Every structure is written in C-alpha cells, then in structure tokens.
C-alpha cells in the first residue's frame, strides 16, 4: 500500500531518540552525561505538531535527563526514558489516550524498534536505519537520522491533513 494513503489517518507520532532525533553520535566526556546533538528543523516540526493537537511521544532506551528536558521544552509530554521493552511503552500510550494503532506513525532506526514498528499504522525510519528496519518500514525517509528525518515525516502528515503553513503559524 502506498504510505501516502496512511498519512491521513495519523494522529500520533512516536519517535526513538538515538539515530532518529540524533545522528546516533554520543559524545562521552569524563564525569558528565553523554552529549547529543538535535536538528532545529526537527524541533520546529515537533513543537508545531504538538501545537496543532497531534500526540507526540518518545520511547527510548536512553536515560538522558538533558534529552528529556529538550523534548519537554518543545511541548512533548509523553516521554519514556530507559524503555527496555518499547512494546509495553507503546501499549501504555495507546491505553492512556485510547489511540488505535492505525493512527500511529512510529520512527525507529535499529533492532530495539523492530517489534514496535510492526505494531503501528505507519512504520517509518531514517535513510541510514539498520537494513532489518528498512526492510519492514512502510516509509523510509530520504534523510538520515538527526538530519531532519523527523521534520520530513511530520511535514508530510501535516501537509496532507491541511495543518502545514497555516497563516497563524507564520511569524513575521
């Protein structure tokens, strides 16, 4: 099925962090929390989706409080850190809000995302995702992780649903 037909059904975005919202690089400095780099275009799209009323959630195996604070600053409220079982976190999200799996777009990039990707309406990944992940995704962004792939997905959904570039969203 053409993934574009599924975009109209999406009400909820769920993202992994490392390799999706970041390029997967983790800088480890002595006695400090690891440092990650986020793309500002992804950040814009995340906060816009939240403002437009879409659910946005993060499910990550990482435990970084700095990552959580960055995402909360963009308006993301549903953040699962240290999620060793991502399926459980996804089920918790769907129960909490009564979301059907067909309404969820999930973007992951590696093996821990495999089972979750099989459970959602639209499975997506960045261009540089693991081959096993690319093999099961309904949409592969032409953009690598941490370089705007999140913006790519959100923008497509918002455009097809008429929520992109509304006059009230353009700040002069």
Legacy VTK file of the C-alpha trace (Angstrom):
# vtk DataFile Version 3.0
C-alpha trace
ASCII
DATASET POLYDATA
POINTS 172 float
0.000 0.000 0.000
1.194 3.499 -0.773
2.279 5.084 2.527
0.757 8.445 1.498
-2.721 6.951 1.923
-1.859 6.214 5.562
-0.787 9.794 6.318
-4.421 10.933 6.548
-5.014 8.535 9.463
-2.115 9.717 11.640
-2.981 11.480 14.892
0.036 10.354 16.898
3.778 10.463 16.291
6.156 8.267 18.273
9.920 8.587 17.928
13.051 6.870 19.113
15.887 9.264 20.023
19.357 7.967 19.149
19.616 7.509 15.385
16.290 9.281 14.734
16.216 12.615 16.577
20.030 12.460 16.714
22.537 11.087 14.249
23.452 8.388 16.750
26.692 10.044 17.796
27.136 10.182 21.569
29.995 12.226 22.957
31.220 10.909 26.290
33.037 13.432 28.440
34.652 12.424 31.734
32.233 12.561 34.666
29.439 14.083 32.606
26.213 12.953 30.991
26.706 11.975 27.324
26.109 14.793 24.831
23.745 14.516 21.852
23.012 16.921 19.018
19.481 17.682 17.776
18.384 19.215 14.464
16.499 22.508 14.872
14.184 21.716 11.930
13.091 18.541 13.720
12.487 20.671 16.812
10.315 23.119 14.898
8.204 20.304 13.452
7.810 18.601 16.844
6.550 21.734 18.590
4.263 22.558 15.662
2.707 19.074 15.732
2.097 19.476 19.482
0.522 22.924 18.965
-1.716 21.516 16.215
-3.079 18.903 18.630
-1.220 15.809 17.463
0.043 13.465 20.154
3.832 13.275 20.166
5.620 10.669 22.253
9.176 9.498 22.720
10.150 5.925 23.531
13.885 5.485 24.055
16.217 3.100 25.760
18.375 6.075 26.725
18.108 7.688 30.140
19.370 11.215 29.489
17.662 13.919 31.528
19.054 16.530 29.106
17.216 14.800 26.254
14.018 14.790 28.312
14.379 18.491 29.114
14.978 19.358 25.431
11.846 17.478 24.358
9.721 18.885 27.181
10.861 22.341 26.056
9.270 21.569 22.679
5.984 20.617 24.368
6.398 16.833 24.292
4.777 15.435 27.433
4.849 11.674 26.886
8.449 10.558 27.219
9.574 7.049 28.117
13.256 7.002 29.104
15.087 3.739 29.753
12.414 1.781 27.895
13.878 -1.714 27.689
10.561 -3.002 26.318
9.262 -0.499 23.794
6.110 -2.539 23.107
4.997 -2.065 26.730
5.550 1.688 26.460
3.561 1.827 23.208
0.706 -0.159 24.787
0.702 2.183 27.771
0.439 5.171 25.416
-2.442 3.665 23.433
-4.365 2.765 26.577
-3.714 6.141 28.215
-5.214 8.062 25.277
-7.415 5.455 23.588
-5.327 5.591 20.406
-5.742 2.946 17.720
-2.558 1.535 16.212
-3.673 2.620 12.709
-3.408 6.237 13.879
0.230 5.959 14.980
3.347 6.734 12.947
6.489 5.387 14.615
10.025 6.212 13.513
12.871 3.985 14.660
16.253 3.082 13.296
17.561 -0.106 14.884
16.735 -3.564 16.221
15.115 -2.390 19.517
12.459 -0.676 17.351
11.657 -3.761 15.248
8.630 -5.107 17.149
7.124 -1.652 17.719
7.381 -0.858 14.005
5.299 -3.955 13.265
2.516 -2.768 15.616
1.715 0.686 14.207
-0.276 2.058 11.291
2.740 3.653 9.617
6.217 2.292 10.282
8.961 4.720 9.284
12.714 5.078 9.544
15.567 7.361 8.526
17.558 6.615 5.383
20.504 5.274 7.411
18.477 2.867 9.575
19.639 -0.721 10.011
18.835 -2.935 6.990
16.438 -5.062 9.062
14.466 -1.939 9.940
14.416 -0.543 6.407
13.107 -3.935 5.288
9.888 -3.663 7.324
9.103 0.060 7.098
6.251 1.458 5.049
8.184 4.694 4.593
11.931 5.312 4.534
12.804 8.988 4.781
15.388 10.134 2.240
17.069 11.917 5.171
19.463 10.404 7.708
18.773 10.288 11.442
19.419 13.571 13.248
19.444 15.498 9.976
15.737 16.300 9.545
14.011 12.924 9.034
11.562 13.726 11.851
10.646 17.017 10.154
10.213 15.107 6.873
7.610 12.776 8.380
5.741 15.397 10.408
5.657 17.828 7.499
4.145 15.215 5.171
1.401 14.347 7.661
0.590 17.973 8.423
0.525 18.885 4.729
-1.849 16.071 3.761
-4.128 16.933 6.704
-4.133 20.666 5.905
-2.194 21.696 9.012
1.035 22.919 7.373
1.831 26.589 6.658
-1.352 27.984 8.100
-1.380 31.765 8.253
-1.464 31.739 12.064
1.705 29.627 12.144
3.806 32.056 10.140
5.557 34.532 12.384
6.698 37.703 10.669
LINES 1 173
172 0 1 2 3 4 5 6 7 8 9 10 11 12 13 14 15 16 17 18 19 20 21 22 23 24 25 26 27 28 29 30 31 32 33 34 35 36 37 38 39 40 41 42 43 44 45 46 47 48 49 50 51 52 53 54 55 56 57 58 59 60 61 62 63 64 65 66 67 68 69 70 71 72 73 74 75 76 77 78 79 80 81 82 83 84 85 86 87 88 89 90 91 92 93 94 95 96 97 98 99 100 101 102 103 104 105 106 107 108 109 110 111 112 113 114 115 116 117 118 119 120 121 122 123 124 125 126 127 128 129 130 131 132 133 134 135 136 137 138 139 140 141 142 143 144 145 146 147 148 149 150 151 152 153 154 155 156 157 158 159 160 161 162 163 164 165 166 167 168 169 170 171
